[in-house]
């Protein structure tokens, strides 16, 4: 398992966790509550985390497929991932 250095910039922010065993990615939570307007609304959502990825490893922030499908919430410049 790859270990990644993570620093909380806000001591109250949640550390990313796996929702279920076998998940490929961690669930990242916002440090604030936001409302995104319908029909293409956009918001910058802070995480209050700093991550140091090892050289040669990418980091992606991807939308959760169920939320993206049901509510149209996505991330700008998000690649498709299978």
PDB file of N, CA, C and O in Angstrom:
ATOM      1  N   UNK A   1       0.840  -1.167   0.000  1.00  0.00           N
ATOM      2  CA  UNK A   1       0.000   0.000   0.000  1.00  0.00           C
ATOM      3  C   UNK A   1       0.893   1.241   0.000  1.00  0.00           C
ATOM      4  O   UNK A   1       1.888   1.299   0.722  1.00  0.00           O
ATOM      5  N   UNK A   2       0.532   2.219  -0.807  1.00  0.00           N
ATOM      6  CA  UNK A   2       1.264   3.470  -0.905  1.00  0.00           C
ATOM      7  C   UNK A   2       0.894   4.379   0.262  1.00  0.00           C
ATOM      8  O   UNK A   2      -0.285   4.572   0.556  1.00  0.00           O
ATOM      9  N   UNK A   3       1.902   4.932   0.920  1.00  0.00           N
ATOM     10  CA  UNK A   3       1.648   5.897   1.988  1.00  0.00           C
ATOM     11  C   UNK A   3       1.844   7.296   1.429  1.00  0.00           C
ATOM     12  O   UNK A   3       2.815   7.567   0.723  1.00  0.00           O
ATOM     13  N   UNK A   4       0.900   8.190   1.758  1.00  0.00           N
ATOM     14  CA  UNK A   4       0.914   9.557   1.264  1.00  0.00           C
ATOM     15  C   UNK A   4       0.899  10.502   2.456  1.00  0.00           C
ATOM     16  O   UNK A   4       0.091  10.343   3.371  1.00  0.00           O
ATOM     17  N   UNK A   5       1.797  11.490   2.445  1.00  0.00           N
ATOM     18  CA  UNK A   5       1.831  12.476   3.522  1.00  0.00           C
ATOM     19  C   UNK A   5       0.653  13.434   3.364  1.00  0.00           C
ATOM     20  O   UNK A   5       0.412  13.967   2.281  1.00  0.00           O
ATOM     21  N   UNK A   6      -0.069  13.641   4.447  1.00  0.00           N
ATOM     22  CA  UNK A   6      -1.242  14.503   4.447  1.00  0.00           C
ATOM     23  C   UNK A   6      -1.167  15.430   5.651  1.00  0.00           C
ATOM     24  O   UNK A   6      -0.866  14.996   6.763  1.00  0.00           O
ATOM     25  N   UNK A   7      -1.441  16.706   5.424  1.00  0.00           N
ATOM     26  CA  UNK A   7      -1.461  17.688   6.506  1.00  0.00           C
ATOM     27  C   UNK A   7      -2.817  18.369   6.528  1.00  0.00           C
ATOM     28  O   UNK A   7      -3.306  18.827   5.495  1.00  0.00           O
ATOM     29  N   UNK A   8      -3.426  18.435   7.713  1.00  0.00           N
ATOM     30  CA  UNK A   8      -4.681  19.170   7.873  1.00  0.00           C
ATOM     31  C   UNK A   8      -4.344  20.652   8.065  1.00  0.00           C
ATOM     32  O   UNK A   8      -3.615  21.013   8.989  1.00  0.00           O
ATOM     33  N   UNK A   9      -4.874  21.494   7.196  1.00  0.00           N
ATOM     34  CA  UNK A   9      -4.697  22.930   7.327  1.00  0.00           C
ATOM     35  C   UNK A   9      -5.716  23.522   8.292  1.00  0.00           C
ATOM     36  O   UNK A   9      -5.570  24.654   8.754  1.00  0.00           O
ATOM     37  N   UNK A  10      -6.735  22.752   8.585  1.00  0.00           N
ATOM     38  CA  UNK A  10      -7.759  23.078   9.580  1.00  0.00           C
ATOM     39  C   UNK A  10      -7.869  21.847  10.467  1.00  0.00           C
ATOM     40  O   UNK A  10      -8.175  20.767   9.961  1.00  0.00           O
ATOM     41  N   UNK A  11      -7.633  21.965  11.774  1.00  0.00           N
ATOM     42  CA  UNK A  11      -7.629  20.778  12.637  1.00  0.00           C
ATOM     43  C   UNK A  11      -8.972  20.049  12.713  1.00  0.00           C
ATOM     44  O   UNK A  11      -9.019  18.894  13.137  1.00  0.00           O
ATOM     45  N   UNK A  12     -10.058  20.702  12.311  1.00  0.00           N
ATOM     46  CA  UNK A  12     -11.376  20.071  12.384  1.00  0.00           C
ATOM     47  C   UNK A  12     -11.788  19.355  11.106  1.00  0.00           C
ATOM     48  O   UNK A  12     -12.835  18.706  11.079  1.00  0.00           O
ATOM     49  N   UNK A  13     -10.988  19.457  10.044  1.00  0.00           N
ATOM     50  CA  UNK A  13     -11.353  18.833   8.779  1.00  0.00           C
ATOM     51  C   UNK A  13     -11.210  17.310   8.884  1.00  0.00           C
ATOM     52  O   UNK A  13     -10.302  16.798   9.539  1.00  0.00           O
ATOM     53  N   UNK A  14     -12.128  16.603   8.222  1.00  0.00           N
ATOM     54  CA  UNK A  14     -12.097  15.137   8.223  1.00  0.00           C
ATOM     55  C   UNK A  14     -10.986  14.621   7.302  1.00  0.00           C
ATOM     56  O   UNK A  14     -10.761  15.165   6.220  1.00  0.00           O
ATOM     57  N   UNK A  15     -10.307  13.581   7.739  1.00  0.00           N
ATOM     58  CA  UNK A  15      -9.302  12.918   6.907  1.00  0.00           C
ATOM     59  C   UNK A  15     -10.037  12.032   5.897  1.00  0.00           C
ATOM     60  O   UNK A  15     -10.983  11.342   6.277  1.00  0.00           O
ATOM     61  N   UNK A  16      -9.631  12.030   4.627  1.00  0.00           N
ATOM     62  CA  UNK A  16     -10.295  11.176   3.638  1.00  0.00           C
ATOM     63  C   UNK A  16     -10.275   9.711   4.068  1.00  0.00           C
ATOM     64  O   UNK A  16      -9.280   9.225   4.605  1.00  0.00           O
ATOM     65  N   UNK A  17     -11.389   9.013   3.823  1.00  0.00           N
ATOM     66  CA  UNK A  17     -11.528   7.612   4.210  1.00  0.00           C
ATOM     67  C   UNK A  17     -12.166   6.808   3.076  1.00  0.00           C
ATOM     68  O   UNK A  17     -12.816   7.364   2.191  1.00  0.00           O
ATOM     69  N   UNK A  18     -11.970   5.505   3.121  1.00  0.00           N
ATOM     70  CA  UNK A  18     -12.648   4.603   2.198  1.00  0.00           C
ATOM     71  C   UNK A  18     -14.051   4.338   2.733  1.00  0.00           C
ATOM     72  O   UNK A  18     -14.217   4.069   3.923  1.00  0.00           O
ATOM     73  N   UNK A  19     -15.056   4.410   1.874  1.00  0.00           N
ATOM     74  CA  UNK A  19     -16.432   4.144   2.290  1.00  0.00           C
ATOM     75  C   UNK A  19     -16.652   2.650   2.524  1.00  0.00           C
ATOM     76  O   UNK A  19     -17.335   2.260   3.471  1.00  0.00           O
ATOM     77  N   UNK A  20     -16.073   1.820   1.661  1.00  0.00           N
ATOM     78  CA  UNK A  20     -16.256   0.365   1.753  1.00  0.00           C
ATOM     79  C   UNK A  20     -14.948  -0.343   1.433  1.00  0.00           C
ATOM     80  O   UNK A  20     -14.123   0.191   0.692  1.00  0.00           O
ATOM     81  N   UNK A  21     -14.750  -1.523   1.974  1.00  0.00           N
ATOM     82  CA  UNK A  21     -13.549  -2.296   1.634  1.00  0.00           C
ATOM     83  C   UNK A  21     -13.489  -2.528   0.117  1.00  0.00           C
ATOM     84  O   UNK A  21     -14.508  -2.817  -0.511  1.00  0.00           O
ATOM     85  N   UNK A  22     -12.321  -2.403  -0.449  1.00  0.00           N
ATOM     86  CA  UNK A  22     -12.151  -2.641  -1.876  1.00  0.00           C
ATOM     87  C   UNK A  22     -12.356  -1.402  -2.735  1.00  0.00           C
ATOM     88  O   UNK A  22     -12.129  -1.459  -3.943  1.00  0.00           O
ATOM     89  N   UNK A  23     -12.778  -0.282  -2.148  1.00  0.00           N
ATOM     90  CA  UNK A  23     -12.939   0.947  -2.925  1.00  0.00           C
ATOM     91  C   UNK A  23     -11.592   1.370  -3.507  1.00  0.00           C
ATOM     92  O   UNK A  23     -10.553   1.200  -2.868  1.00  0.00           O
ATOM     93  N   UNK A  24     -11.611   1.913  -4.707  1.00  0.00           N
ATOM     94  CA  UNK A  24     -10.388   2.352  -5.364  1.00  0.00           C
ATOM     95  C   UNK A  24      -9.929   3.718  -4.871  1.00  0.00           C
ATOM     96  O   UNK A  24      -8.741   4.033  -4.941  1.00  0.00           O
ATOM     97  N   UNK A  25     -10.852   4.528  -4.376  1.00  0.00           N
ATOM     98  CA  UNK A  25     -10.506   5.879  -3.950  1.00  0.00           C
ATOM     99  C   UNK A  25     -11.110   6.227  -2.612  1.00  0.00           C
ATOM    100  O   UNK A  25     -12.012   5.552  -2.115  1.00  0.00           O
ATOM    101  N   UNK A  26     -10.600   7.283  -2.048  1.00  0.00           N
ATOM    102  CA  UNK A  26     -11.057   7.771  -0.755  1.00  0.00           C
ATOM    103  C   UNK A  26     -12.148   8.815  -0.947  1.00  0.00           C
ATOM    104  O   UNK A  26     -12.190   9.492  -1.974  1.00  0.00           O
ATOM    105  N   UNK A  27     -13.025   8.946   0.033  1.00  0.00           N
ATOM    106  CA  UNK A  27     -14.048   9.993   0.015  1.00  0.00           C
ATOM    107  C   UNK A  27     -13.463  11.253   0.640  1.00  0.00           C
ATOM    108  O   UNK A  27     -12.993  11.236   1.778  1.00  0.00           O
ATOM    109  N   UNK A  28     -13.497  12.333  -0.110  1.00  0.00           N
ATOM    110  CA  UNK A  28     -12.967  13.621   0.311  1.00  0.00           C
ATOM    111  C   UNK A  28     -14.140  14.527   0.653  1.00  0.00           C
ATOM    112  O   UNK A  28     -15.054  14.698  -0.153  1.00  0.00           O
ATOM    113  N   UNK A  29     -14.115  15.103   1.838  1.00  0.00           N
ATOM    114  CA  UNK A  29     -15.210  15.969   2.269  1.00  0.00           C
ATOM    115  C   UNK A  29     -14.771  17.424   2.260  1.00  0.00           C
ATOM    116  O   UNK A  29     -13.597  17.738   2.455  1.00  0.00           O
ATOM    117  N   UNK A  30     -15.728  18.299   2.031  1.00  0.00           N
ATOM    118  CA  UNK A  30     -15.461  19.727   2.120  1.00  0.00           C
ATOM    119  C   UNK A  30     -15.390  20.137   3.578  1.00  0.00           C
ATOM    120  O   UNK A  30     -15.999  19.500   4.437  1.00  0.00           O
ATOM    121  N   UNK A  31     -14.654  21.192   3.861  1.00  0.00           N
ATOM    122  CA  UNK A  31     -14.605  21.695   5.230  1.00  0.00           C
ATOM    123  C   UNK A  31     -15.727  22.672   5.513  1.00  0.00           C
ATOM    124  O   UNK A  31     -15.909  23.096   6.654  1.00  0.00           O
ATOM    125  N   UNK A  32     -16.499  23.042   4.462  1.00  0.00           N
ATOM    126  CA  UNK A  32     -17.634  23.943   4.633  1.00  0.00           C
ATOM    127  C   UNK A  32     -18.852  23.377   3.914  1.00  0.00           C
ATOM    128  O   UNK A  32     -18.709  22.549   3.014  1.00  0.00           O
ATOM    129  N   UNK A  33     -20.034  23.809   4.296  1.00  0.00           N
ATOM    130  CA  UNK A  33     -21.253  23.454   3.570  1.00  0.00           C
ATOM    131  C   UNK A  33     -21.411  24.414   2.401  1.00  0.00           C
ATOM    132  O   UNK A  33     -21.233  25.623   2.553  1.00  0.00           O
ATOM    133  N   UNK A  34     -21.747  23.874   1.234  1.00  0.00           N
ATOM    134  CA  UNK A  34     -21.960  24.717   0.057  1.00  0.00           C
ATOM    135  C   UNK A  34     -23.244  24.316  -0.626  1.00  0.00           C
ATOM    136  O   UNK A  34     -23.691  23.175  -0.506  1.00  0.00           O
ATOM    137  N   UNK A  35     -23.831  25.240  -1.335  1.00  0.00           N
ATOM    138  CA  UNK A  35     -24.977  24.972  -2.192  1.00  0.00           C
ATOM    139  C   UNK A  35     -24.553  25.313  -3.607  1.00  0.00           C
ATOM    140  O   UNK A  35     -24.043  26.402  -3.870  1.00  0.00           O
ATOM    141  N   UNK A  36     -24.768  24.372  -4.517  1.00  0.00           N
ATOM    142  CA  UNK A  36     -24.414  24.574  -5.915  1.00  0.00           C
ATOM    143  C   UNK A  36     -25.702  24.808  -6.684  1.00  0.00           C
ATOM    144  O   UNK A  36     -26.616  23.985  -6.643  1.00  0.00           O
ATOM    145  N   UNK A  37     -25.773  25.931  -7.386  1.00  0.00           N
ATOM    146  CA  UNK A  37     -26.976  26.282  -8.141  1.00  0.00           C
ATOM    147  C   UNK A  37     -27.226  25.265  -9.246  1.00  0.00           C
ATOM    148  O   UNK A  37     -26.290  24.701  -9.813  1.00  0.00           O
ATOM    149  N   UNK A  38     -28.480  25.043  -9.538  1.00  0.00           N
ATOM    150  CA  UNK A  38     -28.853  24.141 -10.638  1.00  0.00           C
ATOM    151  C   UNK A  38     -28.409  24.723 -11.974  1.00  0.00           C
ATOM    152  O   UNK A  38     -28.035  25.892 -12.068  1.00  0.00           O
ATOM    153  N   UNK A  39     -28.458  23.894 -12.990  1.00  0.00           N
ATOM    154  CA  UNK A  39     -28.191  24.302 -14.376  1.00  0.00           C
ATOM    155  C   UNK A  39     -26.804  24.903 -14.560  1.00  0.00           C
ATOM    156  O   UNK A  39     -26.651  25.994 -15.110  1.00  0.00           O
ATOM    157  N   UNK A  40     -25.798  24.176 -14.090  1.00  0.00           N
ATOM    158  CA  UNK A  40     -24.426  24.586 -14.371  1.00  0.00           C
ATOM    159  C   UNK A  40     -23.777  25.472 -13.331  1.00  0.00           C
ATOM    160  O   UNK A  40     -22.758  26.104 -13.610  1.00  0.00           O
ATOM    161  N   UNK A  41     -24.348  25.533 -12.135  1.00  0.00           N
ATOM    162  CA  UNK A  41     -23.733  26.324 -11.079  1.00  0.00           C
ATOM    163  C   UNK A  41     -22.336  25.817 -10.758  1.00  0.00           C
ATOM    164  O   UNK A  41     -22.049  24.630 -10.912  1.00  0.00           O
ATOM    165  N   UNK A  42     -21.473  26.714 -10.315  1.00  0.00           N
ATOM    166  CA  UNK A  42     -20.094  26.340  -9.993  1.00  0.00           C
ATOM    167  C   UNK A  42     -19.710  26.935  -8.645  1.00  0.00           C
ATOM    168  O   UNK A  42     -20.149  28.028  -8.288  1.00  0.00           O
ATOM    169  N   UNK A  43     -18.895  26.210  -7.910  1.00  0.00           N
ATOM    170  CA  UNK A  43     -18.372  26.697  -6.630  1.00  0.00           C
ATOM    171  C   UNK A  43     -16.961  26.167  -6.443  1.00  0.00           C
ATOM    172  O   UNK A  43     -16.658  25.043  -6.844  1.00  0.00           O
ATOM    173  N   UNK A  44     -16.109  26.960  -5.842  1.00  0.00           N
ATOM    174  CA  UNK A  44     -14.801  26.514  -5.413  1.00  0.00           C
ATOM    175  C   UNK A  44     -14.995  25.975  -4.001  1.00  0.00           C
ATOM    176  O   UNK A  44     -15.446  26.701  -3.115  1.00  0.00           O
ATOM    177  N   UNK A  45     -14.657  24.714  -3.789  1.00  0.00           N
ATOM    178  CA  UNK A  45     -14.920  24.054  -2.517  1.00  0.00           C
ATOM    179  C   UNK A  45     -13.593  23.684  -1.861  1.00  0.00           C
ATOM    180  O   UNK A  45     -12.899  22.789  -2.343  1.00  0.00           O
ATOM    181  N   UNK A  46     -13.230  24.363  -0.765  1.00  0.00           N
ATOM    182  CA  UNK A  46     -11.947  24.080  -0.108  1.00  0.00           C
ATOM    183  C   UNK A  46     -11.978  22.757   0.664  1.00  0.00           C
ATOM    184  O   UNK A  46     -13.011  22.352   1.195  1.00  0.00           O
ATOM    185  N   UNK A  47     -10.832  22.106   0.709  1.00  0.00           N
ATOM    186  CA  UNK A  47     -10.721  20.861   1.473  1.00  0.00           C
ATOM    187  C   UNK A  47      -9.938  21.041   2.762  1.00  0.00           C
ATOM    188  O   UNK A  47     -10.083  20.247   3.691  1.00  0.00           O
ATOM    189  N   UNK A  48      -9.105  22.081   2.828  1.00  0.00           N
ATOM    190  CA  UNK A  48      -8.235  22.337   3.990  1.00  0.00           C
ATOM    191  C   UNK A  48      -7.246  21.192   4.224  1.00  0.00           C
ATOM    192  O   UNK A  48      -6.858  20.919   5.360  1.00  0.00           O
ATOM    193  N   UNK A  49      -6.847  20.531   3.146  1.00  0.00           N
ATOM    194  CA  UNK A  49      -5.850  19.461   3.214  1.00  0.00           C
ATOM    195  C   UNK A  49      -4.693  19.780   2.278  1.00  0.00           C
ATOM    196  O   UNK A  49      -4.886  20.370   1.215  1.00  0.00           O
ATOM    197  N   UNK A  50      -3.503  19.391   2.678  1.00  0.00           N
ATOM    198  CA  UNK A  50      -2.327  19.457   1.813  1.00  0.00           C
ATOM    199  C   UNK A  50      -1.793  18.038   1.683  1.00  0.00           C
ATOM    200  O   UNK A  50      -1.587  17.354   2.686  1.00  0.00           O
ATOM    201  N   UNK A  51      -1.569  17.597   0.453  1.00  0.00           N
ATOM    202  CA  UNK A  51      -1.152  16.228   0.183  1.00  0.00           C
ATOM    203  C   UNK A  51       0.167  16.249  -0.575  1.00  0.00           C
ATOM    204  O   UNK A  51       0.322  17.012  -1.529  1.00  0.00           O
ATOM    205  N   UNK A  52       1.116  15.420  -0.162  1.00  0.00           N
ATOM    206  CA  UNK A  52       2.407  15.297  -0.844  1.00  0.00           C
ATOM    207  C   UNK A  52       2.453  13.942  -1.531  1.00  0.00           C
ATOM    208  O   UNK A  52       2.733  12.923  -0.899  1.00  0.00           O
ATOM    209  N   UNK A  53       2.176  13.938  -2.829  1.00  0.00           N
ATOM    210  CA  UNK A  53       2.202  12.690  -3.590  1.00  0.00           C
ATOM    211  C   UNK A  53       3.630  12.367  -4.008  1.00  0.00           C
ATOM    212  O   UNK A  53       4.391  13.268  -4.362  1.00  0.00           O
ATOM    213  N   UNK A  54       3.998  11.094  -3.969  1.00  0.00           N
ATOM    214  CA  UNK A  54       5.338  10.716  -4.426  1.00  0.00           C
ATOM    215  C   UNK A  54       5.510  11.018  -5.920  1.00  0.00           C
ATOM    216  O   UNK A  54       4.539  11.022  -6.676  1.00  0.00           O
ATOM    217  N   UNK A  55       6.734  11.266  -6.326  1.00  0.00           N
ATOM    218  CA  UNK A  55       7.041  11.514  -7.739  1.00  0.00           C
ATOM    219  C   UNK A  55       6.522  10.350  -8.573  1.00  0.00           C
ATOM    220  O   UNK A  55       6.711   9.188  -8.214  1.00  0.00           O
ATOM    221  N   UNK A  56       5.867  10.665  -9.685  1.00  0.00           N
ATOM    222  CA  UNK A  56       5.361   9.641 -10.591  1.00  0.00           C
ATOM    223  C   UNK A  56       3.948   9.175 -10.282  1.00  0.00           C
ATOM    224  O   UNK A  56       3.416   8.332 -11.004  1.00  0.00           O
ATOM    225  N   UNK A  57       3.321   9.701  -9.226  1.00  0.00           N
ATOM    226  CA  UNK A  57       1.956   9.326  -8.865  1.00  0.00           C
ATOM    227  C   UNK A  57       1.035  10.523  -9.053  1.00  0.00           C
ATOM    228  O   UNK A  57       1.320  11.608  -8.545  1.00  0.00           O
ATOM    229  N   UNK A  58      -0.074  10.338  -9.781  1.00  0.00           N
ATOM    230  CA  UNK A  58      -1.023  11.435  -9.941  1.00  0.00           C
ATOM    231  C   UNK A  58      -2.045  11.433  -8.807  1.00  0.00           C
ATOM    232  O   UNK A  58      -2.223  10.429  -8.117  1.00  0.00           O
ATOM    233  N   UNK A  59      -2.701  12.551  -8.630  1.00  0.00           N
ATOM    234  CA  UNK A  59      -3.823  12.639  -7.695  1.00  0.00           C
ATOM    235  C   UNK A  59      -5.020  13.181  -8.446  1.00  0.00           C
ATOM    236  O   UNK A  59      -4.889  14.157  -9.185  1.00  0.00           O
ATOM    237  N   UNK A  60      -6.171  12.580  -8.278  1.00  0.00           N
ATOM    238  CA  UNK A  60      -7.379  12.996  -8.990  1.00  0.00           C
ATOM    239  C   UNK A  60      -8.492  13.290  -7.990  1.00  0.00           C
ATOM    240  O   UNK A  60      -8.631  12.599  -6.981  1.00  0.00           O
ATOM    241  N   UNK A  61      -9.273  14.309  -8.276  1.00  0.00           N
ATOM    242  CA  UNK A  61     -10.511  14.550  -7.552  1.00  0.00           C
ATOM    243  C   UNK A  61     -11.617  14.277  -8.562  1.00  0.00           C
ATOM    244  O   UNK A  61     -11.758  14.998  -9.549  1.00  0.00           O
ATOM    245  N   UNK A  62     -12.396  13.237  -8.311  1.00  0.00           N
ATOM    246  CA  UNK A  62     -13.438  12.799  -9.239  1.00  0.00           C
ATOM    247  C   UNK A  62     -14.800  12.857  -8.558  1.00  0.00           C
ATOM    248  O   UNK A  62     -14.892  12.677  -7.344  1.00  0.00           O
ATOM    249  N   UNK A  63     -15.857  13.108  -9.325  1.00  0.00           N
ATOM    250  CA  UNK A  63     -17.186  13.109  -8.727  1.00  0.00           C
ATOM    251  C   UNK A  63     -17.625  11.691  -8.383  1.00  0.00           C
ATOM    252  O   UNK A  63     -17.238  10.737  -9.058  1.00  0.00           O
ATOM    253  N   UNK A  64     -18.424  11.554  -7.342  1.00  0.00           N
ATOM    254  CA  UNK A  64     -19.021  10.256  -7.028  1.00  0.00           C
ATOM    255  C   UNK A  64     -20.082   9.982  -8.074  1.00  0.00           C
ATOM    256  O   UNK A  64     -20.937  10.832  -8.323  1.00  0.00           O
ATOM    257  N   UNK A  65     -20.044   8.820  -8.686  1.00  0.00           N
ATOM    258  CA  UNK A  65     -20.905   8.544  -9.837  1.00  0.00           C
ATOM    259  C   UNK A  65     -22.386   8.653  -9.523  1.00  0.00           C
ATOM    260  O   UNK A  65     -23.138   9.185 -10.341  1.00  0.00           O
ATOM    261  N   UNK A  66     -22.836   8.171  -8.372  1.00  0.00           N
ATOM    262  CA  UNK A  66     -24.259   8.245  -8.036  1.00  0.00           C
ATOM    263  C   UNK A  66     -24.726   9.673  -7.849  1.00  0.00           C
ATOM    264  O   UNK A  66     -25.788  10.049  -8.345  1.00  0.00           O
ATOM    265  N   UNK A  67     -23.942  10.475  -7.136  1.00  0.00           N
ATOM    266  CA  UNK A  67     -24.302  11.877  -6.923  1.00  0.00           C
ATOM    267  C   UNK A  67     -24.253  12.629  -8.247  1.00  0.00           C
ATOM    268  O   UNK A  67     -25.138  13.432  -8.542  1.00  0.00           O
ATOM    269  N   UNK A  68     -23.230  12.371  -9.037  1.00  0.00           N
ATOM    270  CA  UNK A  68     -23.109  13.035 -10.338  1.00  0.00           C
ATOM    271  C   UNK A  68     -24.303  12.709 -11.223  1.00  0.00           C
ATOM    272  O   UNK A  68     -24.839  13.599 -11.884  1.00  0.00           O
ATOM    273  N   UNK A  69     -24.724  11.464 -11.247  1.00  0.00           N
ATOM    274  CA  UNK A  69     -25.843  11.048 -12.085  1.00  0.00           C
ATOM    275  C   UNK A  69     -27.168  11.618 -11.582  1.00  0.00           C
ATOM    276  O   UNK A  69     -27.939  12.178 -12.361  1.00  0.00           O
ATOM    277  N   UNK A  70     -27.431  11.479 -10.292  1.00  0.00           N
ATOM    278  CA  UNK A  70     -28.728  11.907  -9.745  1.00  0.00           C
ATOM    279  C   UNK A  70     -28.882  13.417  -9.640  1.00  0.00           C
ATOM    280  O   UNK A  70     -29.980  13.945  -9.816  1.00  0.00           O
ATOM    281  N   UNK A  71     -27.793  14.110  -9.356  1.00  0.00           N
ATOM    282  CA  UNK A  71     -27.909  15.544  -9.081  1.00  0.00           C
ATOM    283  C   UNK A  71     -27.104  16.429 -10.036  1.00  0.00           C
ATOM    284  O   UNK A  71     -27.166  17.654  -9.928  1.00  0.00           O
ATOM    285  N   UNK A  72     -26.363  15.848 -10.951  1.00  0.00           N
ATOM    286  CA  UNK A  72     -25.601  16.629 -11.909  1.00  0.00           C
ATOM    287  C   UNK A  72     -24.397  17.339 -11.309  1.00  0.00           C
ATOM    288  O   UNK A  72     -23.928  18.334 -11.862  1.00  0.00           O
ATOM    289  N   UNK A  73     -23.892  16.842 -10.186  1.00  0.00           N
ATOM    290  CA  UNK A  73     -22.728  17.456  -9.539  1.00  0.00           C
ATOM    291  C   UNK A  73     -21.471  16.790 -10.084  1.00  0.00           C
ATOM    292  O   UNK A  73     -21.346  15.566 -10.055  1.00  0.00           O
ATOM    293  N   UNK A  74     -20.543  17.598 -10.577  1.00  0.00           N
ATOM    294  CA  UNK A  74     -19.309  17.062 -11.137  1.00  0.00           C
ATOM    295  C   UNK A  74     -18.157  18.007 -10.823  1.00  0.00           C
ATOM    296  O   UNK A  74     -18.348  19.029 -10.163  1.00  0.00           O
ATOM    297  N   UNK A  75     -16.987  17.675 -11.285  1.00  0.00           N
ATOM    298  CA  UNK A  75     -15.794  18.513 -11.107  1.00  0.00           C
ATOM    299  C   UNK A  75     -15.348  18.987 -12.480  1.00  0.00           C
ATOM    300  O   UNK A  75     -15.374  18.222 -13.444  1.00  0.00           O
ATOM    301  N   UNK A  76     -14.937  20.250 -12.572  1.00  0.00           N
ATOM    302  CA  UNK A  76     -14.411  20.760 -13.834  1.00  0.00           C
ATOM    303  C   UNK A  76     -13.172  19.972 -14.234  1.00  0.00           C
ATOM    304  O   UNK A  76     -12.386  19.572 -13.375  1.00  0.00           O
ATOM    305  N   UNK A  77     -12.993  19.746 -15.529  1.00  0.00           N
ATOM    306  CA  UNK A  77     -11.824  19.047 -16.079  1.00  0.00           C
ATOM    307  C   UNK A  77     -11.674  17.636 -15.539  1.00  0.00           C
ATOM    308  O   UNK A  77     -10.555  17.139 -15.414  1.00  0.00           O
ATOM    309  N   UNK A  78     -12.779  16.988 -15.220  1.00  0.00           N
ATOM    310  CA  UNK A  78     -12.730  15.633 -14.692  1.00  0.00           C
ATOM    311  C   UNK A  78     -12.594  14.622 -15.826  1.00  0.00           C
ATOM    312  O   UNK A  78     -13.419  14.604 -16.740  1.00  0.00           O
ATOM    313  N   UNK A  79     -11.560  13.777 -15.778  1.00  0.00           N
ATOM    314  CA  UNK A  79     -11.448  12.736 -16.798  1.00  0.00           C
ATOM    315  C   UNK A  79     -12.395  11.586 -16.497  1.00  0.00           C
ATOM    316  O   UNK A  79     -12.776  11.374 -15.346  1.00  0.00           O
ATOM    317  N   UNK A  80     -12.771  10.850 -17.523  1.00  0.00           N
ATOM    318  CA  UNK A  80     -13.532   9.634 -17.307  1.00  0.00           C
ATOM    319  C   UNK A  80     -12.615   8.571 -16.740  1.00  0.00           C
ATOM    320  O   UNK A  80     -11.446   8.509 -17.119  1.00  0.00           O
ATOM    321  N   UNK A  81     -13.103   7.741 -15.853  1.00  0.00           N
ATOM    322  CA  UNK A  81     -12.276   6.718 -15.228  1.00  0.00           C
ATOM    323  C   UNK A  81     -13.057   5.429 -15.138  1.00  0.00           C
ATOM    324  O   UNK A  81     -14.168   5.408 -14.608  1.00  0.00           O
ATOM    325  N   UNK A  82     -12.494   4.364 -15.645  1.00  0.00           N
ATOM    326  CA  UNK A  82     -13.147   3.048 -15.584  1.00  0.00           C
ATOM    327  C   UNK A  82     -12.402   2.135 -14.658  1.00  0.00           C
ATOM    328  O   UNK A  82     -12.798   0.984 -14.475  1.00  0.00           O
TER     329      UNK A  82
END
